[in-house]
Amino acid sequence: MKNIPGKPPKSYKDADFLNSADARIIRIMSEFIAPQARFRREQIRDTIVFFGSARIKERKIARKELRAAEALISQKKRPTRELLLRYRTAQTSFEMSKYYEECTELSRLLTQWSRKLSNSNRFVICSGGGPGIMEAANRGAILAGGKSIGLNISLPFEQSSNRYISKGLNFEFHYFFMRKFWFAYLAKALVVFPGGFGTMDEMMEILTLLQTNKIRKKLTVVIYGSEYWKKIINFDELCEWV
């Protein structure tokens, strides 16, 4: 008796096909439809988005690292370049840690305010879902008893979900542009804390969409931390020349 071959998998269950170049459009659509379904289920109508550095640390952690670096230097008559670099890095980290605390408090106050509205699912705090400023934003919302959203992105390093994202509102994206879509689509306000290339990329893209009227709704943008941003970008000259 001949063996009867098994049935081939259905296309939508075929992992090789779904991960192939041919199915890229399906993967892109999944990152639109799946978040949309979850936002509807959780009755999330709009958000306040926080951008900022993933490397900014909680104040007590930064203080501990600074003290450890100071202790190592004090033990050496002639500190090595590596020790001095570690100390300078710890100093900078401690100085920047104020933004973690301020972000947490701002997020807490905004959530506290939004929970007093007739619909408590308005203006939900949303971040990139990772550490640093993203964690601080989600943390503040949870401290106020609200919900918080994390739009994570798969990266070869650094990015992992922080523990202050609400159950059911933790997302993992492959495509940066789909993640950015969900940042922009639900946002009623954007708060940009100090950060590097990623933060500037996200900020400039939103500003470009506003400038070109691709975003037509009213979207308030707050660039937080003038001491930092005035050193990084000369906005006055930018406005003068552009």
Secondary structure, 3 states (H helix, E strand, C coil): CCCCCCCCCCHHHCHHHHCCHHHHHHHHHHHHHHHHHHHHHCCCCCEEEEECCCCCCCHHHHHHHHHHHHHHHHCCCCCCHHHHHHHHHHHHHHHHHHHHHHHHHHHHHHHHHHCCCCCCCCCEEEECCCCCHHHHHHHHHHHCCCCEEEEEECCCCCCCCCCCCCCCCEEEECCHHHHHHHHHHHEEEEEECCCCHHHHHHHHHHHHHHHCCCCCCCCEEEECCHHHHHHHCCHHHHHHHC
